[in-house]
Amino acid sequence: MSIRELEPKLVWEIFDDITRVPRPSKKEGKIIAFLEDFARAHGLEYRKDAIGNVVICKAATAGYEDRPTVVLQSHMDMVCEKNSDVDFDFENDPIATRIEDGWVKAEGTTLGADCGIGMAAALAVLVDDTIAHGAVEALFTVDEETGLTGAFELGEGMLNGKYLINLDSEDEGEIFIGCAGGIDTVARFRYTLEDAPGSYAYFRVDVSDLLGGHSGDDIDKGRANSNKIVARLLWEAMHSYEMRLSYFCGGNLRNAIPREAYAVFGVPMHLKNDFVKRYEMFAEDVRAEYRHTEPNFEITLNEISDVASVIDESTQTALVDALVGVPNGVISMSAVVAGLVETSSNLASVKFEGDDEIVVTLSQRSSVESAKTYIMQSVESVFALAGAEVTHSDGYPGWAPDPESQLLETTVESYRRLFGVEPKVRAIHAGLECGLFLEKYPDLEMVSFGPTLRGVHSPDERIEISTVTKFWALLLDVLIHI
């Protein structure tokens, strides 16, 4: 069965079309062209700003001309993650989808339902003439996943709406009215190469099959960070077994909890057997540590040959100590909103670049601006003490909740009327673009809702089919009643 046969049919047909268009972050040219062609094909006015954001407009249906303009907002780009054994080119290949046990998934890659399903819903509103609504502006932003660039650089005069519905949420039955702000940190180590010492046994350790996930939505689920696990083993090998490090590679995206990492290193031959025994104990300890949260966790150690070089010992020590010492995971919970993570940090990736540089990327989030600054300072201090060069992104603001919003009241009433239950109204620890929109349009009222997605930012990403029907019904009811 094709996803094009699912209901609501128009939404799924458009989503299927979107999955066929490559759209990595910062490489949205093909999806921008798709949106422009879509607007022209349906006789809709559209505008595009200098950064590539697109707004497609539709006039009010008869009898709704006096209603305020509503902005339907989603982002074009998708997180591009795949399993290591999958051959896939995100810049050229279409996503392969399948239906499994009530969910839509991809074949070994991210699905792109974040935020492709939001795009599909907005486009369906634009072309379905049976829907009653006031004037609609569908805003599609670029580069949300790796820098919120589209929201940061949204052009002047792009929006005229009073209300904005963000379609980038992942829990049906929950209406979001606030989000965390965030900042990214990059630490750079310079190293020199040395000949690999003789009389050493060399190994490759691999950590794989972790759940990973979104570094905002999933940070509170107790999942393992592959970079941290590899660093912990290297720390033991360095302090007890005269370890020399040749290579470290782990993680990819700053907003994804890393699922895989590996390192190449050596220990003196006379310590080899003792180290292997210690590794086996370490592996069992970590499996036990994560037995409830990482059911598929794998760690392997294989002896290898032909290791030609290692990094200088002072950089090795600084790097490993910093990776073990840097804060990671949930830092604090909100004292205002029960169950909400207030502040967190994610050790996202460790990469050797060129012949002399190691780049470590991290992201920090908080719904409290001063706490965001503090965790950023904590992360910087660890790497500065280790001798790294540390830089930060400009960061992005949080979105302060407005519980008195008319749009929120209408959305809650619509949900109650449609489904006979009370929706949850809450804030989210993930970053949304809404805070940046408020900086440019301070009078906007905003809510965010969507269908249920799980495994976002990982190859396990999936969308629950039944919740798309409810998401669509809610969106249409809000448009009728606002």
Steps between C-alpha positions, in 0.01 A plus 500: 500500500632843405485788746307685226199284583491606866252751642483796489588420142602847383740549791668163446525549124680829549720353772597220261592761239715680758689180591612480137671842517848507660513772767803486729555800723681782316432323169130578454516610137294208371223535757487878444449433129232243589311760705526765229376253238217397734386861541512569127318176414211596730487868411608612849692816581836439664804692610857399585754689707875523455581201721252271319194502728177466302152630584204375293174690543135405461209742526215450744208282393167673446349620827831491687653817361479678838702232680860575606775359281651176631861396432560124463870450566731205437863454399625355172818324607536158657757328718704261285596198708536140381614167633866434426419200280260698277621643169307826456568843348285760676577760233358290218305195615127494585403371844367144485193470725313203639197435723558288809261434788310827466807715438674640194878452504793527261739228387809552716494881491321786664149539361480878483155514660673764712380733352380350171158413642455862609591616151254252351215620723565865415512427127181294524321798655620713212353276229187357664219736400248319721665642813356813665754748633611860510807610307788255537874551467704180490857574612771246418838576655847375411770350720302454819687188601858629494474865591146644476643709219168556326334628816801716588503661157129513420455787255314818580132499406480125447208457742173684554329253731380557854512132599772243429453124522833321511461149353826360637386319816518126555236400757134480399272621776750756622494870417826682548520864604871535585843357422861510610765727359833356397860560405762286326862465609799386293832406661807458279814315601823521301717190499815365343546150368767265628608159379297229667720345770627149444433213740140618527177312430248711311123481524184650359209541741151555353185612678186460289126435486412762760156659477633854460221746432431869530731682739205703628200266498692186599768636733300398808458137399830380646644394166871437461732738316739301280776762526487489879522119511803485270666784693445316830678192369786711363531676836551167676745383235692827518528513879567131562646351181724764336252535213590694185215634288505491121144600403155584641178545304151527643165663436396731219242767575507749787128443573511120500608279789788304343422135428838375375867569573833326466864552587834348396767476770777284635633365830842349572520137399587389853177662628281368221340208685431705811341772288276254314375364832432854621316576174275196551413622850437850368271370226295299748478796737373733227250245373362472852502877541277547193304175509169683543555775241722347229366153412711467183827642633811350341867548587776305329879493524709367213877477472631663183831555321657763276455795739761746379459798732361628828428851621736675739456397859414843643210549255383145562484565874324833458244359256409188697483681834277771347264250336457312827468817708268715291135518620260289295130418524244657731653771718185619680122461495253788498366616834203661320376234255487147643698248295662761273875489451627851568867472402703239311816444299578256218849379404400465137808413293874444506679521166862493383525758221802529275839399640512718809155585642236331714158667503256435784144629457251541784161665549350651814132577563300672772162664545671746737735741324742536794518120537574467129790739543626311805504157336673653198764645735541162672558324168741768383695485827563125470640532150689823572676329791588221257664754268241493222387800298131548584237687298123530525214560261284809543240284673126540479243619751237295673128553451332620818154345553189720467219308675254786427533469122178503298657256257575260783143527629360426155735204449412346837127545428539338158683201646241456774213527251653255251629230733311542826812522716717779631832548319821551693633855480873509559840633410769297323874467560574480130566820310232639271525799272221682682724706728674647197170581331397693809813715477392614153121493555449564873118506474471145365300248699631149449433135576670185379345157445546197281456123467704248700857444383755280669872437445538847349851584374587131476444223243225374729290811425135410451157662494183346645244483221187537713624824655537669161122479460450673836768759425331587171154520656629730776673729253187539289279562804731770633501671159120498496456637852784747553 
